[in-house]
Amino acid sequence: MNNNQSLIQAIVDGIQEKKGHRITIIDLSVIDGAVCDAFVVCEGNSPQQVEAITDAVTDSVRLQAQEKPIHVIGTENAQWVALDYGSVMAHIMLPDIRTFYAIESLWEDAPTTHIAEQE
């Protein structure tokens, strides 16, 4: 498993730990000039859940991939939190914010993977 794959898995594990929804991995490595190699996008049902997912992702990545985010933005209102790990960015959003900004549609040419919901 390469570094990006282990980082992505650690992010997904953190999201799933706090029951994040609609997890999508967007492979940006095939897009010239992309800001990073991959986005991991998910939803939380409330600002409290977005905050809890953010904390779980940070802990999971620190423990599994031994990395800390380079930059974190959005924790003030917890409607859209972005965790920048350099080669991978995690986006944790409220459903209406995700629908409004539709960041997946900005990268339509990139391969996407949808992670099945856990019970």
Phi, psi and omega in degrees: 000122180285173185300317179297319180296318180290325177294314178299316180297320178296321177296312180299318179300317178297319178298312183294328179301325181253022173061038173296152185247160172049056180285126179230133175252125179249117181274102182268359183296340180269359182257119177297134176078009179294151184290338179201183182275334183201148169248140168243119186243138176208176180235148167239150185283343183209162175304326178295319179290321176302317179296316180296319178296317179303312180297318181294319178297314180302314179294315182298315180293321179298317183283317186273324185245000180052043179230152173243151179295142176289322182208144176231132179225144174104001183288343182299314181248351176051041172262326176212109178252131176245127177249118183260114177253023180083277182279343181225138175240137176254132178241118181244117192227156167286151184305316182291327177292317179297318179296315183297312184276336175042053185296335176299324182288341177290338184240044184301333181282347183274141175297139178237150176234127177258125180273130180299143177295142175269152178280000000 
